[in-house]
Amino acid sequence: MELKIQTASADQLRVKPAEDTPLVFGRTFSDHMFMMEYQAGQGWLNPRIVPYRDLAMDPAAMVLHYGQGIFEGLKGYRCRDDRVHLFRPEKNLERLNRSARRMCMPEVDAGFQLEVLDQLLRLDQDWIPRTVGASLYIRPTMIASEPALGVRPANQYLYYIITGPVGAYYPEGFNPIKIYVSDEYVRAVRGGVGEAKTMANYAASLYAAEMAKKKGFTQVLWLDAVERRFVEEVGTMNIFFRIGHELITPQLTGSILPGVTRDSVLQLARHWGLAVTERHIAIDEVLATIKSGDMVEIFGSGTAAVISPVGEIHYREEGYRVGDGGVGEWSRKFYDEIIGIQYGEKPDPFAWVRVVTR
Ligand SMILES: *Cc1c(COP(=O)(O)O)cnc(C)c1O
């Protein structure tokens, strides 16, 4: 496939936010986007980078009715020496293709997509913030575009990538979150689509998230959908517990999204010789170990925040403070290490970084 590039003309350039204004996540987008269409029987067609623009879509486009749509989220980082890094983009492309298979959508060529990401970031490199901790968020998206009603996999798809600058997640330092355990509503059920990054999962999570917010909590702690007993995820992050000297995270059972950050934490932990276990962990065990003092720290992991320390858990009208409610030792260690690798400040023993050449 040959990538065509149409650069934005002067009047198509978008307004860049000033370096010193705080960026609200997901509101500002860069000058260019990538797109290509899929037609059953022909494959992916016309891959191109074009000025950021509206999409024209038939109101009968299948994604608008049946939710056949998937996405990814990764970041481009600007190092102190001005080089640009991607962090494990192959993992995101691998997951995109896994999501595609689960949702009966066509896969993309990962090698070609890596080149597309390089090109897109090169072209919009002035959009990658220089502020420490800030980055360029990258959102690959695939939707069913065939105009037809009727529940079946579509024959036409649109794949596109938009990017936009995002600020540091913790401009004033770590901020431990208070989370609300939902034992009424669930995010995903085993055998369902929880392990795919597909749109329906986020629609399904809104109601419980709003309820938690109204009660003054930042995120929902999701339990398994069958017994409402085993911990699955926190908001749109994976979750880790440190009990004594052991690091525990729920095993992947089909309803949990396999995070790239989760995998990175696990690899680092094993590399450092920590005791690591992927297993079922019941909410009763979590609360009992908090009460006994054996629970040293809890944190979420995801691309947006990297590590998000949990200061307090609320379950059935009772609050449980984790440790002293502050930031745990391991939370900080994983955060510093991963950020250090992403920005090229620390050695990269697993070759996680892809350098985008100019
Ligand atoms: C994207 C996502 C994560 C985190 O994945 P990363 O690859 O680490 O960013 C975790 N849970 C859910 C539900 C997600 O959508």
The ligand as an SDF file (V2000), in Angstrom:
LIG
                    3D

 15 15  0  0  0  0  0  0  0  0999 V2000
   -7.5840    1.2250   27.5640 C   0  0  0  0  0  0  0  0  0  0  0  0
   -8.0540    0.5790   28.8120 C   0  0  0  0  0  0  0  0  0  0  0  0
   -7.1870    0.1570   29.8430 C   0  0  0  0  0  0  0  0  0  0  0  0
   -5.7150    0.4900   29.8690 C   0  0  0  0  0  0  0  0  0  0  0  0
   -5.0030    0.0460   28.8030 O   0  0  0  0  0  0  0  0  0  0  0  0
   -3.5840    0.6910   28.4550 P   0  0  0  0  0  0  0  0  0  0  0  0
   -3.1690   -0.0370   27.2330 O   0  0  0  0  0  0  0  0  0  0  0  0
   -2.6980    0.4440   29.6150 O   0  0  0  0  0  0  0  0  0  0  0  0
   -3.8220    2.1460   28.2400 O   0  0  0  0  0  0  0  0  0  0  0  0
   -7.7270   -0.5480   30.9060 C   0  0  0  0  0  0  0  0  0  0  0  0
   -9.0550   -0.7960   30.9950 N   0  0  0  0  0  0  0  0  0  0  0  0
   -9.9160   -0.3750   30.0530 C   0  0  0  0  0  0  0  0  0  0  0  0
  -11.3560   -0.6800   30.2070 C   0  0  0  0  0  0  0  0  0  0  0  0
   -9.4450    0.3250   28.9460 C   0  0  0  0  0  0  0  0  0  0  0  0
  -10.3050    0.7600   28.0280 O   0  0  0  0  0  0  0  0  0  0  0  0
  1  2  1  0
  2  3  1  0
  2 14  2  0
  3  4  1  0
  3 10  2  0
  4  5  1  0
  5  6  1  0
  6  7  2  0
  6  8  1  0
  6  9  1  0
 10 11  1  0
 11 12  2  0
 12 13  1  0
 12 14  1  0
 14 15  1  0
M  END
$$$$
